Amino acid sequence: MDCIDIWIRKIEELIDEIEDEYKKQRMRLSDIDKSLQTVLHELERVKFNVVNGYYLAKRIQDLRMERRSIKNDLEQSQRIYYKLLKNSKFNLYDVKERLVYKKVESNSKRCSY
């Protein structure tokens, strides 16, 4: 395995890691949103007193705080995701393709008679 192969593999691993983390965070956000909807539906059905009201409000607060934390992480991940994978001027896909092209080109030069 030559140097270009190693770089191609590392770039592919980095692309996979960035995409996986971005998808995981989006799924976590979706799960929190579903949990919030469940609590809100529970509010519609239940007659509650002060104690029950407190526990429902506390669950909503906890879910909202967790959601905010996930959204903050997601904003950071989005910046990385779009700068490194979706940017039209520079992205890791292009770098990988250039390395593959360079490898093919260098191999054809070595093999020419």
C-alpha positions in Angstrom: 0.0 0.0 0.0 1.5 3.3 -1.1 1.2 6.7 0.4 -1.7 7.7 -1.8 -3.7 4.6 -0.9 -3.2 5.5 2.8 -4.4 9.0 2.3 -7.4 7.8 0.3 -8.4 5.4 3.0 -8.0 8.0 5.7 -10.1 10.5 3.8 -12.8 7.8 3.3 -12.8 7.0 7.0 -13.1 10.7 7.8 -16.0 11.2 5.4 -17.8 8.2 6.9 -17.1 9.5 10.5 -18.4 13.0 9.7 -21.5 11.6 8.0 -22.3 9.1 10.7 -21.9 11.6 13.5 -24.1 14.1 11.6 -26.8 11.4 11.1 -26.7 10.3 14.7 -27.2 13.8 16.0 -30.1 14.3 13.7 -31.7 11.1 14.9 -31.1 12.1 18.6 -32.9 15.4 17.9 -35.8 13.5 16.2 -36.0 11.2 19.3 -36.2 14.2 21.7 -38.9 15.8 19.5 -40.9 12.6 19.7 -40.5 12.5 23.4 -41.7 16.1 23.7 -44.8 15.3 21.6 -45.5 12.3 23.9 -45.4 14.5 27.0 -47.6 17.2 25.3 -50.2 14.6 24.3 -50.1 13.4 27.9 -50.9 16.9 29.0 -54.0 16.9 26.8 -55.4 13.7 28.3 -54.6 14.0 32.0 -56.3 16.0 34.7 -53.6 17.0 37.0 -53.0 18.7 40.3 -50.1 20.9 41.3 -47.8 17.9 41.9 -48.6 16.3 38.6 -48.3 19.6 36.9 -44.8 20.1 38.4 -43.6 16.7 37.2 -45.0 17.3 33.6 -43.4 20.7 33.5 -40.1 19.3 34.8 -40.1 16.6 32.1 -40.7 19.2 29.5 -37.9 21.4 30.9 -35.5 18.4 30.9 -36.3 17.4 27.4 -36.0 21.0 26.2 -32.6 21.4 27.8 -31.4 18.1 26.3 -32.8 19.3 22.9 -30.9 22.6 23.2 -27.7 20.7 23.9 -28.2 18.4 20.9 -29.0 21.4 18.7 -25.8 23.2 19.7 -23.8 20.1 18.9 -25.7 19.7 15.6 -24.9 23.3 14.6 -21.2 22.6 15.1 -21.5 19.3 13.1 -23.4 21.1 10.4 -20.6 23.6 9.9 -18.1 20.8 9.6 -20.4 18.7 7.4 -21.1 21.5 4.9 -17.5 22.9 4.9 -15.8 19.6 4.4 -18.3 17.6 2.4 -20.7 20.0 0.7 -18.6 23.1 0.0 -18.4 23.6 -3.8 -14.9 25.1 -3.7 -13.3 22.5 -1.5 -14.6 19.2 -0.2 -13.2 15.9 0.9 -14.9 14.1 -2.0 -12.9 16.2 -4.5 -9.7 15.6 -2.6 -10.3 11.9 -2.6 -11.1 11.9 -6.3 -7.9 13.9 -7.1 -5.8 11.4 -5.1 -7.4 8.5 -7.0 -6.8 10.2 -10.3 -3.2 11.0 -9.3 -2.7 7.3 -8.3 -4.1 6.1 -11.6 -2.1 8.6 -13.5 1.2 7.7 -11.7 0.5 3.9 -12.2 0.0 4.4 -15.9 3.2 6.3 -16.2 5.1 3.6 -14.4 3.6 0.9 -16.5 4.2 2.6 -19.9 6.9 1.1 -22.1 
